[in-house]
Amino acid sequence: MELIYSGKTKDVYQLGSNKVLLQFKDDVTGKDGVFDPGANSVGLTIDGIGKSGLRLSAYFFKMLTEKGIATHYISSNVEKAQMEVKKANPIGKGLEVICRYKAVGSFYKRYQTYCTLAQDLDALVEITLKDDDKGDPVISKATLENLLILNSAQYEELEALTKTIAGHIKNSLEEKNLALYDIKLEFGYDSEGSLMLIDELSAGNMRVYQNEEYIEPLKLEKLFFDN
């Protein structure tokens, strides 16, 4: 297989013209050995987190497919920590879309003058540019339009789809007595130019709490499937 991209938490290999293979790693983003889904660099290695992340991702992708939501998911092999997906064209040079239910993480750091920690947020959607060197800057709807990354209709579609997907995942977690505080999603276009959910849906992409206690990524997968 031809390696086409080596990322922080996954390597991407070419599989024919319209498919790629994602090889999950045991690396997670963070700083100074502390996990942070919003960080721009690998902060630590957690043994087994690759398989754990894939297991959770596959579950959520299958659930979303059953609900009629377009994703890039095709199949997975948890033992090999591999996921086969449809090839996607990025939006611009890549966007990250965060849906926030509580004021934590980078949101709280930015706006703590105006909010309290873990204050309720109404499925607030923020979009950032994928640019590690510039710290993944937050970008507004108007700026996305002016820079010809998304037009108004495309932005509205992306925002609505983000809220729908995050809502389904939040409900799934609530059934296990787990609370979703925020989740980071990525989207791309399929070969016909239609929007679809891409990347992964693992514990490394979300902050989840139980009884107001933060749940570490590896523990989340165990709690979710053992309940």
BADREN-471039 format. One record per atom (N, C-alpha, C, CB): residue number from 0; residue in one letter; atom name; x, y, z. Coordinates in steps of 0.02 Angstrom, whole numbers, plus 50000, padded with zeros to 5 digits. Each point is the difference from the previous one (the first is absolute). Glycine has a CB too. Layout:
BADREN-471039
num:residu:atome:u:v:w
NUM:A:CA:X:Y:Z
...
This chain:
BADREN-471039
num:residu:atome:u:v:w
0:M:N:50042:49940:50000
0:M:CA:49958:50060:50000
0:M:C:50044:50062:50000
0:M:CB:49909:49938:50061
1:E:N:50067:50113:49905
1:E:CA:50037:50063:49995
1:E:C:49978:50047:50056
1:E:CB:50011:49986:49875
2:L:N:50038:50035:50166
2:L:CA:49986:50048:50053
2:L:C:49992:50069:49968
2:L:CB:50065:49932:50085
3:I:N:49876:50098:49925
3:I:CA:49988:50066:49970
3:I:C:50000:50056:50051
3:I:CB:49934:49944:49912
4:Y:N:50060:50038:50152
4:Y:CA:50002:50052:50052
4:Y:C:50012:49968:50068
4:Y:CB:49922:50073:49933
5:S:N:50123:49958:50106
5:S:CA:50013:49976:50068
5:S:C:49978:50055:50048
5:S:CB:50097:49927:49963
6:G:N:49848:50060:50073
6:G:CA:49972:50050:50045
6:G:C:50020:49988:50072
6:G:CB:49905:50012:49923
7:K:N:50068:50029:50122
7:K:CA:50018:49995:50071
7:K:C:49973:49936:50031
7:K:CB:50000:50125:50007
8:T:N:49940:49855:49974
8:T:CA:49969:49942:50032
8:T:C:49984:49944:49950
8:T:CB:49953:50076:50085
9:K:N:50058:49936:49849
9:K:CA:49985:49950:49949
9:K:C:50046:50007:49941
9:K:CB:49881:49998:50037
10:D:N:50134:49946:49930
10:D:CA:50034:50001:49935
10:D:C:49948:49982:49947
10:D:CB:50112:49968:50051
11:V:N:49895:50061:49890
11:V:CA:49951:49990:49946
11:V:C:50034:49968:49940
11:V:CB:49933:50099:50040
12:Y:N:50038:49845:49937
12:Y:CA:50028:49962:49944
12:Y:C:49950:49998:49942
12:Y:CB:50069:49931:50079
13:Q:N:49957:50071:49860
13:Q:CA:49958:49997:49941
13:Q:C:49975:49929:49989
13:Q:CB:50064:50095:49949
14:L:N:49871:49898:50036
14:L:CA:49970:49935:49983
14:L:C:49959:50010:49936
14:L:CB:49995:49962:50123
15:G:N:50035:50031:49819
15:G:CA:49963:50011:49939
15:G:C:49986:50074:49989
15:G:CB:49948:49887:50012
16:S:N:50006:50128:49943
16:S:CA:49990:50070:49980
16:S:C:49955:50039:50048
16:S:CB:50016:49964:49883
17:N:N:49935:50003:50148
17:N:CA:49951:50036:50041
17:N:C:49997:49976:50072
17:N:CB:49936:50017:49897
18:K:N:50114:49946:50125
18:K:CA:50000:49975:50069
18:K:C:50069:50011:50032
18:K:CB:49911:49915:49971
19:V:N:50089:50095:50095
19:V:CA:50063:50004:50037
19:V:C:49994:49960:50064
19:V:CB:50024:50114:49952
20:L:N:50033:49869:50076
20:L:CA:50003:49962:50063
20:L:C:50028:50045:50055
20:L:CB:50016:49890:49938
21:L:N:49948:50115:50117
21:L:CA:50024:50038:50058
21:L:C:50030:49951:50050
21:L:CB:49912:50090:49982
22:Q:N:50152:49920:50034
22:Q:CA:50034:49959:50051
22:Q:C:50004:50040:50064
22:Q:CB:50067:49938:49911
23:F:N:49894:50042:50139
23:F:CA:49998:50037:50063
23:F:C:50063:49987:50041
23:F:CB:49875:49993:50000
24:K:N:50149:50061:50032
24:K:CA:50060:49996:50042
24:K:C:49980:50002:50074
24:K:CB:50068:50055:49910
25:D:N:49981:49935:50133
25:D:CA:49988:50005:50072
25:D:C:50019:50069:50027
25:D:CB:50021:49876:50011
26:D:N:49987:50172:49943
26:D:CA:50016:50068:50020
26:D:C:49936:50041:50006
26:D:CB:50112:49991:49943
27:V:N:49887:50055:50105
27:V:CA:49944:50046:50007
27:V:C:50027:50071:50007
27:V:CB:49929:49911:50055
28:T:N:50029:50138:49928
28:T:CA:50021:50069:50004
28:T:C:49998:50025:50073
28:T:CB:49958:50020:49883
29:G:N:50085:50028:50132
29:G:CA:50002:50027:50067
29:G:C:50062:50042:50010
29:G:CB:49935:49902:50041
30:K:N:50079:50114:50022
30:K:CA:50058:50040:50016
30:K:C:50026:49980:50069
30:K:CB:49958:50096:49930
31:D:N:50108:49897:50074
31:D:CA:50032:49982:50064
31:D:C:49972:49937:50030
31:D:CB:50021:50121:50020
32:G:N:49964:49830:49937
32:G:CA:49976:49936:50024
32:G:C:49928:49997:50020
32:G:CB:50112:49982:50036
33:V:N:49850:50072:49949
33:V:CA:49929:50003:50018
33:V:C:49959:50000:49936
33:V:CB:50025:50062:50107
34:F:N:49926:49894:49887
34:F:CA:49958:49996:49941
34:F:C:49958:50062:49991
34:F:CB:49997:49877:50013
35:D:N:49999:50146:49924
35:D:CA:49957:50057:49982
35:D:C:49979:49991:49927
35:D:CB:50059:50077:50083
36:P:N:49876:49909:49904
36:P:CA:49977:49989:49931
36:P:C:50009:50060:49955
36:P:CB:49919:49919:50045
37:G:N:50090:50140:49984
37:G:CA:50008:50060:49960
37:G:C:50073:50019:49988
37:G:CB:49892:50038:50044
38:A:N:50155:49923:49982
38:A:CA:50071:50017:49993
38:A:C:50024:49988:49928
38:A:CB:50018:49972:50121
39:N:N:50038:50062:49862
39:N:CA:50026:49996:49932
39:N:C:50061:49955:49993
39:N:CB:49957:50114:49984
40:S:N:50059:49850:50069
40:S:CA:50058:49955:49997
40:S:C:49986:49938:50042
40:S:CB:50078:50098:49983
41:V:N:49962:49850:50004
41:V:CA:49994:49938:50039
41:V:C:50026:50013:50070
41:V:CB:50011:49928:49897
42:G:N:49948:50059:50153
42:G:CA:50020:50014:50069
42:G:C:50022:49939:50038
42:G:CB:49922:50094:49998
43:L:N:50052:49848:49983
43:L:CA:50017:49938:50035
43:L:C:49978:49939:49959
43:L:CB:49990:50060:50111
44:T:N:50038:49884:49907
44:T:CA:49981:49936:49970
44:T:C:49964:49959:50053
44:T:CB:50099:50004:49919
45:I:N:49842:49970:50062
45:I:CA:49961:49958:50045
45:I:C:49994:49931:49968
45:I:CB:49935:50100:50047
46:D:N:50094:49850:49984
46:D:CA:49999:49933:49972
46:D:C:49929:49976:49990
46:D:CB:50109:49975:50056
47:G:N:49874:50005:49883
47:G:CA:49935:49974:49985
47:G:C:49948:50051:49978
47:G:CB:50026:49914:50081
48:I:N:49992:50150:49920
48:I:CA:49951:50052:49983
48:I:C:49980:49998:49926
48:I:CB:50047:50070:50092
49:G:N:49999:49905:49865
49:G:CA:49983:49995:49929
49:G:C:49942:49953:49988
49:G:CB:50119:50024:49973
50:K:N:49885:49916:50055
50:K:CA:49946:49951:49993
50:K:C:49937:50025:50034
50:K:CB:50084:49907:49995
51:S:N:49925:50123:50063
51:S:CA:49943:50026:50038
51:S:C:49964:50054:49960
51:S:CB:50059:49974:50107
52:G:N:49980:50072:49864
52:G:CA:49970:50053:49960
52:G:C:49964:49974:49939
52:G:CB:50089:50075:50039
53:L:N:49940:49875:49930
53:L:CA:49968:49971:49941
53:L:C:49934:49965:50018
53:L:CB:50113:49985:49947
54:R:N:49887:49979:50108
54:R:CA:49939:49965:50021
54:R:C:49942:50049:50010
54:R:CB:50071:49910:50054
55:L:N:49944:50145:49980
55:L:CA:49948:50050:50013
55:L:C:49980:50035:49935
55:L:CB:50044:50016:50116
56:S:N:50006:50000:49842
56:S:CA:49986:50033:49936
56:S:C:49954:49956:49957
56:S:CB:50111:50059:50006
57:A:N:49906:49878:49988
57:A:CA:49960:49954:49958
57:A:C:49928:49997:50026
57:A:CB:50104:49933:49973
58:Y:N:49888:50064:50093
58:Y:CA:49933:49997:50028
58:Y:C:49959:50061:49980
58:Y:CB:50044:49934:50097
59:F:N:49985:50126:49912
59:F:CA:49964:50061:49985
59:F:C:49988:50009:49925
59:F:CB:50049:50051:50103
60:F:N:50000:49931:49857
60:F:CA:49990:50006:49927
60:F:C:49943:49955:49977
60:F:CB:50122:50027:49986
61:K:N:49875:49912:50039
61:K:CA:49947:49954:49982
61:K:C:49932:50027:50023
61:K:CB:50080:49903:50007
62:M:N:49918:50124:50053
62:M:CA:49938:50028:50026
62:M:C:49977:50058:49957
62:M:CB:50033:49966:50116
63:L:N:50011:50079:49864
63:L:CA:49982:50057:49959
63:L:C:49978:49979:49931
63:L:CB:50081:50069:50064
64:T:N:49952:49880:49908
64:T:CA:49979:49974:49934
64:T:C:49929:49975:50003
64:T:CB:50119:49969:49974
65:E:N:49864:49996:50080
65:E:CA:49932:49974:50008
65:E:C:49949:50057:50005
65:E:CB:50046:49900:50058
66:K:N:49977:50158:49964
66:K:CA:49955:50058:50005
66:K:C:49999:50042:49937
66:K:CB:50021:50002:50122
67:G:N:50012:49973:49826
67:G:CA:49998:50033:49935
67:G:C:50050:50056:49990
67:G:CB:49884:49971:49999
68:I:N:50167:50033:50044
68:I:CA:50051:50052:49994
68:I:C:50059:49974:49960
68:I:CB:49964:50049:50111
69:A:N:50057:49990:49840
69:A:CA:50055:49980:49956
69:A:C:50067:50005:50036
69:A:CB:49934:50038:49900
70:T:N:50104:49907:50099
70:T:CA:50067:49999:50030
70:T:C:50048:49966:49951
70:T:CB:49952:49998:50118
71:H:N:50111:50005:49898
71:H:CA:50051:49968:49957
71:H:C:50012:49927:50021
71:H:CB:50054:50112:49981
72:Y:N:49914:49864:50071
72:Y:CA:50013:49934:50028
72:Y:C:49980:49944:49952
72:Y:CB:49984:50048:50114
73:I:N:50061:49903:49879
73:I:CA:49985:49939:49961
73:I:C:50003:49938:50045
73:I:CB:50046:50055:49895
74:S:N:50011:49934:50137
74:S:CA:50008:49941:50043
74:S:C:50059:50012:50048
74:S:CB:49952:49923:49910
75:S:N:50055:50033:50139
75:S:CA:50055:50007:50047
75:S:C:50026:49932:50023
75:S:CB:49951:50109:50038
76:N:N:50111:49890:49984
76:N:CA:50032:49942:50030
76:N:C:50031:50024:50066
76:N:CB:50022:49942:49886
77:V:N:49943:50047:50169
77:V:CA:50022:50027:50064
77:V:C:50067:49970:50021
77:V:CB:49881:50017:50033
78:E:N:50129:49918:49956
78:E:CA:50062:49968:50021
78:E:C:50061:50030:49966
78:E:CB:49936:49895:50020
79:K:N:50055:50126:49918
79:K:CA:50055:50031:49963
79:K:C:49999:50077:50006
79:K:CB:49998:49903:49921
80:A:N:49952:50123:50114
80:A:CA:49991:50072:50008
80:A:C:49996:50036:49933
80:A:CB:50063:49994:50109
81:Q:N:49898:49976:49845
81:Q:CA:49994:50027:49932
81:Q:C:49928:50013:49981
81:Q:CB:50104:49939:49969
82:M:N:49885:50116:49996
82:M:CA:49933:50016:49976
82:M:C:50004:50018:49926
82:M:CB:49965:50041:50114
83:E:N:49994:49926:49846
83:E:CA:49996:50013:49928
83:E:C:49945:50051:49988
83:E:CB:50042:49883:49972
84:V:N:49975:50170:49991
84:V:CA:49952:50055:49990
84:V:C:50001:50024:49928
84:V:CB:50015:50034:50120
85:K:N:49933:50003:49862
85:K:CA:49997:50033:49935
85:K:C:50049:50058:50000
85:K:CB:49880:49966:49984
86:K:N:50152:50044:49959
86:K:CA:50044:50057:49993
86:K:C:49959:50064:50000
86:K:CB:50084:49931:49935
87:A:N:49941:50120:50099
87:A:CA:49963:50063:50006
87:A:C:50042:50058:49976
87:A:CB:49934:49953:50096
88:N:N:50033:50096:49875
88:N:CA:50032:50063:49983
88:N:C:49988:50049:50057
88:N:CB:49986:49980:49874
89:P:N:50066:50054:50150
89:P:CA:49992:50044:50058
89:P:C:49961:50063:49984
89:P:CB:50107:49956:50045
90:I:N:49868:50076:50007
90:I:CA:49970:50066:49994
90:I:C:50056:50050:50008
90:I:CB:49886:49962:50045
91:G:N:50130:50076:49903
91:G:CA:50058:50042:50002
91:G:C:50062:49958:50008
91:G:CB:49933:50095:50048
92:K:N:50108:49922:50001
92:K:CA:50058:49959:50018
92:K:C:49988:49962:50064
92:K:CB:50075:50081:49943
93:G:N:49860:49914:50075
93:G:CA:49981:49962:50060
93:G:C:49971:50043:50054
93:G:CB:50089:49920:49973
94:L:N:49852:50060:50051
94:L:CA:49967:50035:50055
94:L:C:49986:49950:50056
94:L:CB:49948:50083:49920
95:E:N:50049:49943:50141
95:E:CA:49976:49961:50057
95:E:C:49937:50035:50026
95:E:CB:50118:49958:50030
96:V:N:49831:50003:49984
96:V:CA:49936:50028:50021
96:V:C:49985:49973:50070
96:V:CB:49957:50008:49881
97:I:N:50038:50038:50167
97:I:CA:49990:49980:50070
97:I:C:49929:50018:50021
97:I:CB:50122:50017:50025
98:C:N:49844:49934:50005
98:C:CA:49934:50012:50029
98:C:C:50008:49999:50075
98:C:CB:49939:49948:49900
99:R:N:50040:50107:50133
99:R:CA:50013:50008:50072
99:R:C:49934:50001:50039
99:R:CB:50106:50063:49974
100:Y:N:49891:49895:50077
100:Y:CA:49943:49999:50046
100:Y:C:50017:50030:50068
100:Y:CB:49959:49898:49941
101:K:N:50106:50107:50073
101:K:CA:50024:50029:50064
101:K:C:50061:50043:49986
101:K:CB:49955:49900:50066
102:A:N:50054:50151:49974
102:A:CA:50058:50045:49993
102:A:C:50061:49970:50034
102:A:CB:49923:50100:49996
103:V:N:50116:49864:49965
103:V:CA:50062:49969:50025
103:V:C:50054:50009:49947
103:V:CB:49936:49915:50071
104:G:N:50125:50062:49945
104:G:CA:50054:50000:49951
104:G:C:50017:50069:49974
104:G:CB:49965:49887:49968
105:S:N:50051:50117:49967
105:S:CA:50021:50064:49971
105:S:C:49945:50052:50002
105:S:CB:50078:49937:49926
106:F:N:49859:50042:50072
106:F:CA:49945:50048:50003
106:F:C:50001:50037:50067
106:F:CB:49931:49926:49923
107:Y:N:50076:50037:50130
107:Y:CA:50002:50031:50066
107:Y:C:50060:50046:50008
107:Y:CB:49940:49901:50047
108:K:N:50118:50078:49926
108:K:CA:50060:50041:50004
108:K:C:49990:50067:49965
108:K:CB:50070:49896:50005
109:R:N:49895:50103:49938
109:R:CA:49989:50061:49962
109:R:C:49949:50046:50031
109:R:CB:50029:49936:49899
110:Y:N:49918:50034:50130
110:Y:CA:49942:50040:50020
110:Y:C:49984:49998:50075
110:Y:CB:49957:49979:49888
111:Q:N:50092:50002:50153
111:Q:CA:49985:49991:50071
111:Q:C:49980:50065:50035
111:Q:CB:50081:49905:50000
112:T:N:49933:50152:49970
112:T:CA:49976:50064:50028
112:T:C:49924:50004:49996
112:T:CB:50107:50055:49966
113:Y:N:49864:49908:49987
113:Y:CA:49929:50005:49987
113:Y:C:49961:49936:50018
113:Y:CB:50027:50080:49910
114:C:N:50007:49869:50113
114:C:CA:49965:49938:50016
114:C:C:50033:49965:50059
114:C:CB:49966:49987:49880
115:T:N:50000:49964:50147
115:T:CA:50028:49959:50053
115:T:C:50020:49933:49971
115:T:CB:49930:50059:50088
116:L:N:50115:49907:49946
116:L:CA:50022:49935:49978
116:L:C:49942:49951:49997
116:L:CB:50114:50022:50048
117:A:N:49879:49943:49897
117:A:CA:49947:49950:49988
117:A:C:49931:50031:49996
117:A:CB:50070:49918:50060
118:Q:N:49927:50146:49926
118:Q:CA:49935:50033:49988
118:Q:C:49967:49968:49939
118:Q:CB:50042:50108:50050
119:D:N:49892:49885:49951
119:D:CA:49964:49971:49944
119:D:C:50006:50043:49937
119:D:CB:49920:49947:50082
120:L:N:50090:50020:49862
120:L:CA:50001:50032:49934
120:L:C:49949:49963:49957
120:L:CB:50123:50036:50011
121:D:N:49843:49999:49946
121:D:CA:49946:49972:49960
121:D:C:50024:49970:49934
121:D:CB:49922:50083:50052
122:A:N:50115:49861:49953
122:A:CA:50027:49967:49940
122:A:C:50035:50052:49956
122:A:CB:49909:49912:50004
123:L:N:50134:50128:50027
123:L:CA:50035:50054:49966
123:L:C:50051:49970:49951
123:L:CB:49985:50076:50100
124:V:N:50012:49946:49838
124:V:CA:50046:49975:49948
124:V:C:50055:50051:49987
124:V:CB:49907:49931:49948
125:E:N:50155:50047:50056
125:E:CA:50057:50041:49982
125:E:C:50039:49964:49945
125:E:CB:50007:50051:50116
126:I:N:50021:49987:49838
126:I:CA:50040:49971:49946
126:I:C:50071:50028:50004
126:I:CB:49898:49987:49926
127:T:N:50151:49969:50068
127:T:CA:50070:50022:50000
127:T:C:50034:49975:49937
127:T:CB:50002:49999:50126
128:L:N:50049:50038:49854
128:L:CA:50042:49978:49944
128:L:C:50050:49949:50025
128:L:CB:49986:50112:49941
129:K:N:50025:49835:50020
129:K:CA:50052:49951:50019
129:K:C:50067:50030:49981
129:K:CB:49921:49901:49984
130:D:N:50112:50128:50065
130:D:CA:50064:50033:49989
130:D:C:50039:49999:50065
130:D:CB:49952:50074:49908
131:D:N:50088:49874:50102
131:D:CA:50036:49991:50063
131:D:C:50045:50059:50015
131:D:CB:49995:49877:49983
132:D:N:50039:50150:49966
132:D:CA:50048:50054:50011
132:D:C:49966:50062:50028
132:D:CB:50070:49955:49907
133:K:N:49867:50055:50075
133:K:CA:49964:50060:50023
133:K:C:49949:49984:50055
133:K:CB:50014:50048:49886
134:G:N:49991:49891:50142
134:G:CA:49958:49983:50056
134:G:C:49927:49988:49983
134:G:CB:50076:50064:50068
135:D:N:49910:49912:49871
135:D:CA:49931:49985:49979
135:D:C:49953:50058:50015
135:D:CB:50021:49878:50018
136:P:N:49989:50180:49949
136:P:CA:49959:50058:50017
136:P:C:49926:49991:49987
136:P:CB:50099:50069:49975
137:V:N:49860:49958:50070
137:V:CA:49927:50000:49990
137:V:C:49985:50047:49942
137:V:CB:49977:49976:50123
138:I:N:49975:50004:49834
138:I:CA:49982:50040:49942
138:I:C:49925:50009:49997
138:I:CB:50100:49957:49938
139:S:N:49878:50103:50046
139:S:CA:49928:50016:50000
139:S:C:49968:49983:49934
139:S:CB:50022:50091:50081
140:K:N:49912:49908:49919
140:K:CA:49962:49987:49939
140:K:C:50017:50051:49946
140:K:CB:49908:49950:50068
141:A:N:50094:50114:49951
141:A:CA:50015:50053:49951
141:A:C:50069:49992:49970
141:A:CB:49924:50076:50063
142:T:N:50125:49905:49979
142:T:CA:50068:49990:49975
142:T:C:50003:49940:49953
142:T:CB:50046:50052:50105
143:L:N:49920:49895:49912
143:L:CA:49998:49941:49956
143:L:C:49971:50019:49932
143:L:CB:49987:49925:50100
144:E:N:49962:50117:49901
144:E:CA:49969:50022:49937
144:E:C:50048:50045:49961
144:E:CB:49886:49993:50054
145:N:N:50145:50055:49979
145:N:CA:50044:50046:49966
145:N:C:50062:49967:49971
145:N:CB:49959:50088:50076
146:L:N:50064:49860:49957
146:L:CA:50059:49963:49976
146:L:C:49982:49944:49952
146:L:CB:50056:50028:50107
147:L:N:49879:49968:49876
147:L:CA:49974:49951:49951
147:L:C:50013:49928:50022
147:L:CB:50019:50084:49911
148:I:N:49980:49904:50155
148:I:CA:50007:49932:50026
148:I:C:49932:49967:50003
148:I:CB:50101:50033:50067
149:L:N:49849:50004:49957
149:L:CA:49930:49977:50003
149:L:C:49955:50058:49981
149:L:CB:50027:49912:50089
150:N:N:49920:50075:49874
150:N:CA:49950:50052:49990
150:N:C:49948:49994:50055
150:N:CB:50019:50000:49875
151:S:N:49933:50045:50127
151:S:CA:49951:50002:50054
151:S:C:49961:49935:50006
151:S:CB:49991:50123:49984
152:A:N:49986:49850:49959
152:A:CA:49961:49938:50001
152:A:C:50042:49941:50025
152:A:CB:49930:50043:49905
153:Q:N:50132:49954:50073
153:Q:CA:50044:49946:50022
153:Q:C:50014:50004:50075
153:Q:CB:50053:49998:49886
154:Y:N:49956:50063:50139
154:Y:CA:50011:50010:50072
154:Y:C:49939:49976:50039
154:Y:CB:50075:50098:49976
155:E:N:49866:49922:50003
155:E:CA:49939:49981:50035
155:E:C:49992:49924:50000
155:E:CB:49947:50109:49968
156:E:N:50069:49858:49976
156:E:CA:49996:49927:49996
156:E:C:50049:49968:50049
156:E:CB:49965:50008:49880
157:L:N:50096:50018:50122
157:L:CA:50052:49973:50043
157:L:C:49980:50008:50074
157:L:CB:50087:50026:49913
158:E:N:49888:50032:50105
158:E:CA:49981:50013:50069
158:E:C:49942:49955:50021
158:E:CB:50038:50119:49988
159:A:N:49911:49875:49969
159:A:CA:49942:49959:50017
159:A:C:50020:49926:50006
159:A:CB:49925:50082:49941
160:L:N:50117:49895:50014
160:L:CA:50022:49930:50001
160:L:C:50041:49986:50062
160:L:CB:49999:49997:49875
161:T:N:50043:50051:50144
161:T:CA:50041:49992:50061
161:T:C:49955:49992:50061
161:T:CB:50091:50069:49948
162:K:N:49858:49973:50058
162:K:CA:49955:49996:50058
162:K:C:49962:49934:50000
162:K:CB:49988:50125:49999
163:T:N:49992:49851:49943
163:T:CA:49964:49936:49996
163:T:C:50045:49942:50021
163:T:CB:49929:50046:49908
164:I:N:50131:49952:50065
164:I:CA:50047:49946:50017
164:I:C:50018:50002:50074
164:I:CB:50046:50003:49883
165:A:N:49972:50056:50142
165:A:CA:50019:50006:50070
165:A:C:49941:49980:50045
165:A:CB:50082:50092:49971
166:G:N:49858:49925:50009
166:G:CA:49941:49982:50039
166:G:C:49990:49926:50005
166:G:CB:49949:50105:49965
167:H:N:50061:49859:49980
167:H:CA:49994:49927:50001
167:H:C:50052:49969:50046
167:H:CB:49955:50002:49883
168:I:N:50107:50023:50113
168:I:CA:50054:49973:50042
168:I:C:49987:50016:50073
168:I:CB:50082:50011:49904
169:K:N:49896:50050:50110
169:K:CA:49983:50021:50068
169:K:C:49946:49954:50029
169:K:CB:50031:50119:49972
170:N:N:49917:49867:49989
170:N:CA:49946:49956:50024
170:N:C:50026:49930:50014
170:N:CB:49917:50068:49935
171:S:N:50127:49907:50022
171:S:CA:50029:49933:50009
171:S:C:50039:49996:50066
171:S:CB:50006:49985:49875
172:L:N:50032:50067:50138
172:L:CA:50040:50002:50061
172:L:C:49955:50006:50062
172:L:CB:50095:50053:49936
173:E:N:49852:49986:50058
173:E:CA:49955:50009:50057
173:E:C:49967:49934:50020
173:E:CB:49979:50118:49963
174:E:N:50010:49839:49989
174:E:CA:49971:49934:50015
174:E:C:50047:49958:50044
174:E:CB:49939:50004:49890
175:K:N:50126:50015:50109
175:K:CA:50050:49966:50042
175:K:C:50018:50041:50061
175:K:CB:50045:49944:49897
176:N:N:49913:50106:50119
176:N:CA:50012:50044:50057
176:N:C:50065:50040:49991
176:N:CB:49938:49920:50074
177:L:N:50075:50101:49865
177:L:CA:50059:50040:49984
177:L:C:49977:50065:49968
177:L:CB:50072:49896:49984
178:A:N:49964:50159:50030
178:A:CA:49980:50066:49975
178:A:C:50052:50026:49951
178:A:CB:49939:50023:50107
179:L:N:50039:49995:49833
179:L:CA:50044:50029:49950
179:L:C:50006:50076:50012
179:L:CB:49968:49909:49916
180:Y:N:50093:50115:50094
180:Y:CA:50011:50072:50011
180:Y:C:50017:50035:49934
180:Y:CB:50039:49976:50117
181:D:N:50002:49991:49841
181:D:CA:50013:50027:49934
181:D:C:50028:49944:49955
181:D:CB:50022:50115:50048
182:I:N:49974:49896:49887
182:I:CA:50024:49951:49952
182:I:C:50027:50036:49938
182:I:CB:49918:49915:50043
183:K:N:50137:50059:49931
183:K:CA:50032:50028:49941
183:K:C:49986:49954:49940
183:K:CB:50090:50055:50070
184:L:N:49881:49973:49878
184:L:CA:49983:49962:49940
184:L:C:50039:50028:49940
184:L:CB:49885:49974:50047
185:E:N:50121:49983:49902
185:E:CA:50029:50023:49936
185:E:C:49955:49977:49943
185:E:CB:50118:49996:50048
186:F:N:49881:50043:49900
186:F:CA:49958:49986:49942
186:F:C:50041:50007:49936
186:F:CB:49898:50039:50063
187:G:N:50078:49927:49885
187:G:CA:50030:50006:49934
187:G:C:49947:49987:49948
187:G:CB:50113:49964:50044
188:Y:N:49907:50039:49894
188:Y:CA:49954:49987:49944
188:Y:C:50016:49933:49968
188:Y:CB:49988:50124:49980
189:D:N:49960:49838:50003
189:D:CA:50011:49937:49965
189:D:C:50014:50013:49926
189:D:CB:49925:49940:50082
190:S:N:50082:50007:49878
190:S:CA:50018:50007:49930
190:S:C:49948:50038:49959
190:S:CB:50063:49894:50010
191:E:N:49875:50110:50017
191:E:CA:49947:50036:49965
191:E:C:49989:50070:50028
191:E:CB:49946:49890:49975
192:G:N:50096:50130:50072
192:G:CA:49996:50068:50029
192:G:C:49950:50008:50056
192:G:CB:50032:50039:49891
193:S:N:49945:49905:50137
193:S:CA:49952:50003:50056
193:S:C:50038:49999:50066
193:S:CB:49912:49943:49931
194:L:N:50062:50093:50119
194:L:CA:50031:50005:50065
194:L:C:49994:49934:50038
194:L:CB:49975:50123:50003
195:M:N:50079:49857:50030
195:M:CA:49997:49939:50042
195:M:C:50047:50008:50059
195:M:CB:49973:49930:49900
196:L:N:50010:50035:50154
196:L:CA:50040:49999:50061
196:L:C:50061:49956:49989
196:L:CB:49898:50018:50071
197:I:N:50161:50008:49949
197:I:CA:50062:49961:49990
197:I:C:50039:49996:50065
197:I:CB:50005:50037:49879
198:D:N:50057:49941:50117
198:D:CA:50047:49994:50055
198:D:C:49978:49945:50049
198:D:CB:50029:50122:49988
199:E:N:49967:49893:50077
199:E:CA:49983:49949:50049
199:E:C:49950:50029:50051
199:E:CB:50113:49946:49985
200:L:N:49857:50009:50054
200:L:CA:49951:50019:50051
200:L:C:50020:49966:50065
200:L:CB:49907:50015:49915
201:S:N:50155:49994:50103
201:S:CA:50028:49965:50058
201:S:C:49999:50044:50062
201:S:CB:50072:49933:49924
202:A:N:49949:50037:50132
202:A:CA:50004:50038:50063
202:A:C:50051:50057:49994
202:A:CB:49968:49897:50064
203:G:N:50079:50096:49890
203:G:CA:50050:50052:49989
203:G:C:49973:50062:49967
203:G:CB:50083:49912:49994
204:N:N:49854:50086:49983
204:N:CA:49969:50056:49966
204:N:C:49945:50033:50041
204:N:CB:50028:49945:49892
205:M:N:49965:50034:50170
205:M:CA:49945:50026:50040
205:M:C:50019:50003:50074
205:M:CB:49918:49953:49917
206:R:N:50047:50091:50119
206:R:CA:50006:50001:50072
206:R:C:49936:49972:50029
206:R:CB:50078:50101:49998
207:V:N:49929:49847:50043
207:V:CA:49943:49966:50030
207:V:C:50009:49997:50075
207:V:CB:49982:49932:49895
208:Y:N:49964:50080:50141
208:Y:CA:50001:50001:50073
208:Y:C:49947:49952:50028
208:Y:CB:50042:50119:49999
209:Q:N:49970:49859:50062
209:Q:CA:49950:49960:50036
209:Q:C:49997:50028:50071
209:Q:CB:50021:49895:49929
210:N:N:49919:50127:50091
210:N:CA:49991:50033:50065
210:N:C:50051:50056:50010
210:N:CB:49957:49892:50046
211:E:N:50052:50148:49901
211:E:CA:50044:50058:49998
211:E:C:50074:49982:50006
211:E:CB:49908:50066:50050
212:E:N:50108:49871:49942
212:E:CA:50071:49979:50001
212:E:C:50021:49982:49929
212:E:CB:49989:49956:50119
213:Y:N:50067:50074:49859
213:Y:CA:50025:49987:49932
213:Y:C:50021:49927:49992
213:Y:CB:50038:50120:49993
214:I:N:49944:49851:49950
214:I:CA:50016:49931:49986
214:I:C:50057:49997:49950
214:I:CB:49880:49965:50022
215:E:N:50175:50003:49997
215:E:CA:50057:49992:49955
215:E:C:49981:49958:49939
215:E:CB:50079:50009:50099
216:P:N:49955:50003:49844
216:P:CA:49980:49967:49937
216:P:C:49995:49923:50004
216:P:CB:50055:50094:49943
217:L:N:49995:49874:50085
217:L:CA:49999:49927:50002
217:L:C:49945:49975:50047
217:L:CB:50123:49997:49977
218:K:N:49864:50038:50077
218:K:CA:49948:49981:50047
218:K:C:49931:50009:49969
218:K:CB:50074:50032:50095
219:L:N:49919:50019:49861
219:L:CA:49935:50014:49969
219:L:C:49976:49940:49959
219:L:CB:50028:50122:49997
220:E:N:50017:49851:49963
220:E:CA:49980:49943:49958
220:E:C:49977:49941:50043
220:E:CB:50081:50037:49912
221:K:N:49954:49950:50142
221:K:CA:49982:49945:50046
221:K:C:49932:50013:50033
221:K:CB:50122:49976:50021
222:L:N:49868:50085:50002
222:L:CA:49937:50018:50032
222:L:C:49942:49994:49950
222:L:CB:50061:50077:50079
223:F:N:49951:49946:49861
223:F:CA:49946:50001:49950
223:F:C:49978:49930:49981
223:F:CB:50045:50107:49956
224:F:N:50002:49848:50033
224:F:CA:49982:49933:49977
224:F:C:49984:49951:50057
224:F:CB:50070:50022:49902
225:D:N:49952:49994:50158
225:D:CA:49987:49955:50056
225:D:C:49933:50015:50034
225:D:CB:50122:49991:50017
226:N:N:49849:50069:49969
226:N:CA:49936:50018:50031
226:N:C:49942:49970:49962
226:N:CB:50050:50107:50041
